Every structure is written in C-alpha cells, then in structure tokens.
C-alpha cells in the first residue's frame, strides 16, 4: 500500500481511506503534474486514464473517479496529487508515460528526488500545445489501420525492418495487415482487399498507414519476380473517390525502396493567379487530399539498408520514436528523423554516400499518433 503511516493518509470510521489534507509540497506536485499532463493530447489523456485503471496500483483509483475527474489535465493532476503520496504519484506517472509512450517527458520525473520533494522543473511545450484551434488536428480516436508489405528476398536486413515496423505500429496503436514476399498480382489483390475493408467500416476509421519495403526505381516498387507496381497507382487507390472512408482522414505512406541508381557522395564543407468560384453550394474535396508520403531518398537515388540492422530510415525512425514518443506532428517527427539521417556517415562499396529523406504532403491538419 502506498498510503502507509506518515504519508498523510487518514482512516474514516468505516475503515475506508480518505484523501489526505494537501500539504504545500503536494500542491506544488499537483501544479507540476498538470504542467506535464497539459502536454498530452486529448487522446493521450484518455489513454492515460485507461492505463492507470489497468495498472491497479494501490490505493486503486476507481473507474468512476477517473471518468469524473480524469477528463481534463487539471482534473487528472488534482486526482493524482490527492490520491497518492508524492513519491507514489511520481512513480505512477512515470509508469503510465512509459506505456503511452511519451518518453520525452520521462527524464525530468525520473531524475526527481525519491522522497517527492525534488519536483521537476517546468517542461517546454511541444508543438501540439501551440495549436490554438482544436479542429487543427485530426481526430484519431477511431480505428488505426495499417498495411505492411515487405520483400525480403535478396534484401538482407529486411527481417529487422519488419520487426522494427511491427513494434512501432503497435506503439502507435495500429492494427496491421502483413504482406510478405508477394508477387505483383498478390500485392495488388491484398492491398485492394485492405482498401475495401476500410470502406466497409467507414465510420470507425481514424487513420490509414501503408508501408511498402522492396526494391524500387523512380515511381515504382519491384517484386522479386520482376513485376513492377506503380506507386502512383497505389496512392490513387486511397484517394477521396476510391476510398470514401478516408475522406478528410490522414493517409500515411512510408516507402522504403530505391528510387533510381544515382548515389550522392555529398560535399565537403569548411503560379498564375486564378479566379475563385464559390457558386456551388455543395461542398467538394480535391481528389487527392490528406496524404503524407515519406521516401528514404531523393528521386533517382539509391536507398540505404544495412544487412544486420535494417534500413537507415526505418531504424532511425524507430529510434527517434523510442526517445521522444509522439511529441511531434508527423511532419516535424520525420524532420527530426531526417536531421539524424543527413548527419550520419555511410559508405557503399567503400565510397562515401549521403541520403536525405523526402516528404510530400497534402495534409490539412496536424497528425499526432
């Protein structure tokens, strides 16, 4: 039991524990707890309450209290500060943040004094908190569906890519469909079936993510049997016309494949105006919108993959997520990934080679997993 003698807890005549009187240190704890919880998105706050309830840390927080007080950062901070003694509140917070995952918020709490007096200093806000309008980020409370395809034959390190991607998808709460070593027709059949499945559960979809890892050239991925699949054709399958379930919902594409044969060895350093027509009262959407596509290299260039640790982009992406969690909007997240990739040194057949990720976006809101 965390509420041991001397912790400030008192017993009622019926034997039940009542909330303690809040000393000054606990008021300070409540304020700091709220500073941390304010950095969570609404979805993360809901997940926080679910995780806390399942953890069953004594003294347990009832489901009713979580529903009544855990709907806001201030209410949840007040609940934690009153329900647990300071050391226990710190331990509970760290455990839940580890499972969210929000690893970027952990160091200040893990370094706090064990007796609860060393309250972490104020945490700078993440980009989410700079969004003034709640409508400026996508609602991902629905199902998160992912399609993960990988050609492993003649691609040493591809097995590691699949393991890393499955772990990342699980951390981001995606249900994923796996497609390994397909030929051209099998890939098209499976991804079409995946798309059709989305349209059947239209109202429950929050986000779609498609990862394609294979051999490639500009505009195509190549199967081991020699078949080529057009990336533009796959993107088109999920547009607003062909996949109405994803209208105004984010469609993320991660492409891990070469885009040509060129290698970048790096360098040594010391519209025309148009008329607006608002005549139609019927609301319309562009055919292609809410897309985010990430490539591992520039057009016409090779992508890099280590036979032991996997592809450079996939490995770096999962490393950054483990360190920072879902701190950033997806474009900012991959900018951080690109920063690390760009500043790494690689060699291909004993020649220096550099790579830079390429992002294409028609997103209309922010994406936080």
C-alpha positions in Angstrom: 0.0 0.0 0.0 1.3 3.4 -1.0 -0.8 5.1 1.8 1.4 3.9 4.7 1.6 5.6 8.1 3.2 9.0 7.9 2.2 9.6 4.3 -0.6 11.9 5.2 -3.4 9.4 4.8 -6.1 9.1 7.5 -8.8 6.4 8.1 -12.5 7.1 8.3 -14.7 5.3 10.9 -15.9 2.8 8.3 -12.3 1.7 7.7 -12.0 3.3 4.2 -9.1 5.6 3.4 -10.0 9.3 2.8 -8.0 11.7 0.7 -5.3 13.4 2.8 -5.1 17.1 3.5 -2.9 18.6 0.9 0.3 19.9 2.2 2.2 22.6 0.4 4.5 20.0 -1.2 1.5 18.2 -2.7 0.1 21.5 -4.0 3.4 22.0 -5.8 3.2 18.4 -7.0 -0.3 19.0 -8.4 0.9 22.1 -10.3 3.9 20.2 -11.8 1.7 17.2 -12.7 -0.6 19.5 -14.6 2.4 21.0 -16.5 3.2 17.5 -17.7 -0.4 16.5 -18.4 -1.0 19.7 -20.3 1.4 18.4 -22.9 -0.7 15.4 -23.7 -3.3 15.4 -26.5 -6.9 14.7 -25.6 -6.5 11.1 -27.0 -3.4 10.7 -24.8 -5.3 11.8 -21.7 -8.0 9.2 -22.4 -5.3 6.6 -22.9 -3.6 7.7 -19.6 -6.8 7.0 -17.7 -7.2 3.6 -19.3 -3.6 2.6 -18.5 -3.9 3.9 -14.9 -7.1 1.9 -14.3 -5.5 -1.3 -15.7 -2.3 -0.9 -13.7 -4.1 -1.4 -10.4 -1.5 0.5 -8.3 -2.6 0.7 -4.6 -4.5 2.5 -3.5 -6.6 2.0 -6.6 -8.3 4.8 -8.4 -11.9 3.8 -9.1 -13.2 3.9 -12.7 -15.9 6.3 -11.6 -13.4 8.9 -10.2 -11.4 8.6 -13.4 -14.5 9.3 -15.5 -15.5 12.2 -13.3 -12.1 13.8 -12.7 -9.8 12.5 -15.5 -11.4 14.2 -18.5 -9.0 17.2 -18.3 -5.3 17.7 -17.4 -6.2 19.8 -14.4 -8.7 17.3 -13.1 -6.4 14.4 -13.6 -3.5 16.2 -11.9 -5.7 17.1 -8.9 -6.8 13.4 -8.7 -3.3 12.1 -8.7 -2.0 14.6 -6.2 -4.8 13.9 -3.8 -5.0 10.1 -4.2 -1.3 9.3 -3.9 1.5 10.4 -1.7 4.1 12.4 -3.6 6.7 9.6 -4.2 3.9 7.2 -5.3 2.4 9.9 -7.6 5.8 10.3 -9.3 6.2 6.5 -9.8 2.7 6.1 -11.2 3.2 9.0 -13.6 6.5 7.5 -14.9 4.9 4.1 -15.4 2.0 5.5 -17.4 4.2 7.7 -19.5 6.4 4.7 -20.4 3.3 2.9 -21.7 1.7 5.8 -23.6 4.6 6.1 -24.8 5.8 9.7 -24.1 9.5 9.0 -23.4 10.3 12.7 -23.9 8.5 13.6 -20.7 10.3 10.9 -18.5 13.8 12.3 -17.7 12.6 15.2 -15.5 10.4 12.9 -13.4 12.9 10.0 -13.3 15.6 12.4 -12.0 13.3 13.9 -9.3 14.2 13.0 -5.7 12.7 9.8 -4.4 11.0 11.5 -1.5 8.9 13.6 -3.7 10.5 16.9 -2.8 12.5 17.2 -5.9 9.7 18.4 -8.2 10.8 18.6 -11.9 11.2 22.0 -13.4 8.8 23.3 -16.0 8.7 21.4 -19.3 8.7 23.3 -22.5 5.6 22.8 -24.5 5.5 20.6 -27.6 4.1 21.7 -31.0 0.7 20.3 -30.1 0.2 22.9 -27.4 0.8 25.8 -29.9 -2.3 24.7 -31.8 -5.0 27.3 -30.9 -7.9 25.6 -32.5 -8.9 22.0 -31.6 -10.0 21.4 -35.1 -6.5 21.9 -36.3 -5.5 18.3 -35.6 -7.0 15.1 -36.9 -9.2 13.1 -34.6 -7.6 9.7 -34.4 -10.0 8.2 -31.9 -11.3 5.7 -34.5 -9.5 2.6 -35.6 -6.0 2.9 -36.9 -5.4 0.6 -39.8 -2.0 -0.2 -41.4 -0.8 -2.3 -44.3 2.8 -3.6 -44.0 4.4 -5.1 -47.1 8.0 -6.3 -47.3 10.0 -8.0 -50.0 12.6 -10.0 -48.0 14.3 -11.9 -50.8 17.6 -10.6 -51.8 17.2 -7.7 -49.3 19.5 -8.6 -46.3 18.3 -6.7 -43.2 14.7 -6.7 -44.3 13.6 -9.0 -41.5 14.8 -6.4 -39.0 12.8 -3.7 -40.8 9.6 -5.8 -40.4 10.3 -6.3 -36.6 11.0 -2.6 -36.1 7.9 -1.5 -38.1 5.6 -4.0 -36.2 6.9 -2.7 -32.9 6.4 0.9 -34.0 2.9 0.2 -35.3 2.0 -1.5 -32.0 3.3 1.5 -30.0 1.2 3.8 -32.2 -1.9 1.6 -31.7 -2.3 0.4 -35.3 -3.9 -2.8 -36.3 -1.8 -4.0 -39.2 -2.2 -6.4 -42.1 1.1 -8.2 -43.1 2.1 -9.0 -46.6 5.5 -10.7 -47.1 7.2 -11.5 -50.4 4.2 -11.1 -52.7 4.4 -11.1 -56.4 2.8 -8.2 -58.3 -0.7 -9.7 -58.5 -0.7 -10.9 -54.9 0.3 -7.4 -53.7 -2.4 -5.7 -55.7 -5.1 -8.2 -54.5 -4.1 -7.9 -50.9 -3.9 -4.1 -50.8 -7.2 -3.8 -52.7 -8.8 -6.1 -50.1 -7.3 -3.9 -47.4 -8.7 -0.8 -49.0 -12.2 -2.4 -49.5 -12.1 -3.4 -45.8 -11.7 0.3 -44.9 -14.7 1.3 -46.9 -16.8 -1.3 -45.1 -16.1 0.2 -41.7 -16.2 3.8 -42.9 -17.4 5.4 -39.6 -14.8 3.8 -37.4 -11.6 4.7 -39.2 -9.3 7.3 -37.7 -6.2 6.9 -39.8 -4.6 4.7 -42.5 -0.9 3.9 -42.9 0.7 2.0 -45.7 4.3 0.8 -45.6 6.0 -0.6 -48.7 9.5 -2.0 -48.4 11.0 -3.5 -51.5 13.3 -3.0 -54.5 12.5 0.1 -56.5 13.0 2.7 -59.1 11.6 6.1 -59.7 7.8 5.8 -59.4 7.7 2.0 -58.9 8.5 -0.7 -56.4 9.8 -4.0 -57.9 8.9 -7.5 -56.9 11.4 -10.4 -56.9 9.6 -11.9 -59.8 10.3 -8.8 -61.9 6.8 -7.3 -61.7 6.6 -3.6 -61.2 3.9 -1.8 -59.2 3.2 1.9 -59.7 3.3 3.9 -56.6 1.0 6.5 -58.1 -1.5 3.7 -58.7 -1.4 2.6 -55.1 -1.7 6.2 -53.9 -4.7 6.6 -56.2 -6.4 3.5 -54.6 -6.8 5.5 -51.3 -7.9 8.9 -52.7 -11.2 10.5 -51.8 -13.0 9.0 -54.8 -11.8 5.4 -54.4 -11.7 5.3 -50.6 -14.5 7.5 -49.2 -13.9 6.0 -45.8 -10.7 8.1 -45.7 -12.1 11.4 -46.8 -10.6 14.1 -44.5 -8.6 11.5 -42.7 -4.8 11.1 -42.8 -3.3 8.7 -45.2 0.3 8.0 -44.4 2.6 6.2 -46.9 6.1 5.1 -45.9 8.1 3.9 -48.9 11.4 2.1 -48.2 12.8 1.5 -51.7 15.4 2.8 -54.1 14.2 5.5 -56.5 17.0 5.0 -59.0 20.7 4.2 -59.3 22.3 7.5 -58.6 24.4 8.0 -55.5 25.0 11.2 -53.6 28.6 11.3 -52.3 28.0 14.6 -50.5 30.1 17.7 -50.5 32.9 18.7 -48.2 32.2 21.8 -46.2 34.7 24.2 -44.4 1.6 30.4 -60.4 -0.6 32.1 -62.3 -3.5 33.9 -60.4 -6.8 32.2 -60.7 -10.5 33.1 -60.2 -12.3 31.7 -57.2 -15.7 30.2 -57.9 -17.9 29.9 -54.9 -21.1 29.5 -56.9 -21.7 25.8 -55.9 -23.3 25.3 -52.6 -22.3 21.6 -52.5 -19.1 21.1 -50.6 -16.3 19.5 -52.6 -12.9 18.0 -51.8 -9.9 17.6 -54.1 -9.5 14.0 -55.3 -6.1 13.8 -53.6 -6.0 15.4 -50.1 -4.9 14.4 -46.5 -1.9 12.5 -47.8 1.6 12.3 -46.2 4.2 10.3 -48.1 7.8 9.7 -46.9 10.6 8.4 -49.2 14.0 7.3 -47.9 15.9 9.1 -50.6 15.8 11.7 -53.4 14.3 10.9 -56.8 16.5 8.7 -59.0 18.8 7.9 -56.0 19.5 4.7 -54.1 18.2 4.0 -50.6 20.4 2.5 -47.9 19.9 -0.7 -45.9 22.3 -2.4 -43.5 22.2 -6.3 -43.7 22.3 -6.5 -39.9 20.4 -3.6 -38.5 17.9 -2.9 -41.4 17.1 0.2 -43.5 18.5 3.5 -42.4 15.2 5.3 -42.5 13.2 2.6 -40.6 15.9 2.1 -37.9 16.3 5.9 -37.4 12.5 6.4 -37.3 12.0 3.8 -34.6 15.0 5.2 -32.6 13.6 8.7 -32.6 10.1 7.4 -31.6 11.6 5.5 -28.7 13.3 8.6 -27.5 10.6 11.2 -28.0 7.3 9.2 -28.4 4.6 11.1 -30.2 5.8 14.5 -29.1 5.6 16.0 -32.6 3.2 16.3 -35.5 4.2 13.7 -38.1 6.0 16.2 -40.4 8.1 17.5 -37.5 8.7 14.0 -36.4 10.2 13.0 -39.8 12.1 16.3 -40.0 13.9 15.1 -36.8 14.4 11.7 -38.4 15.9 13.4 -41.5 18.2 15.5 -39.4 19.7 12.4 -37.9 19.9 10.6 -41.3 21.5 13.6 -43.0 24.3 13.9 -40.4 25.2 10.2 -40.4 28.2 8.9 -42.5 27.6 6.0 -44.8 29.8 4.0 -47.3 28.6 2.0 -50.2 31.3 -0.2 -51.8 33.9 1.8 -49.9 32.7 5.1 -51.4 31.1 7.8 -49.2 27.3 8.2 -49.8 24.8 10.5 -48.3 21.0 10.3 -48.2 18.2 12.7 -47.3 14.5 11.8 -46.8 11.9 13.4 -49.0 8.4 14.3 -47.7 5.3 15.1 -49.7 2.2 16.3 -48.0 -1.4 17.4 -48.7 -2.4 17.2 -45.1 -4.9 19.7 -43.9 -4.4 19.2 -40.2 -1.8 18.0 -37.7 -1.2 14.3 -37.1 -0.3 13.1 -33.6 -0.2 9.4 -33.0 
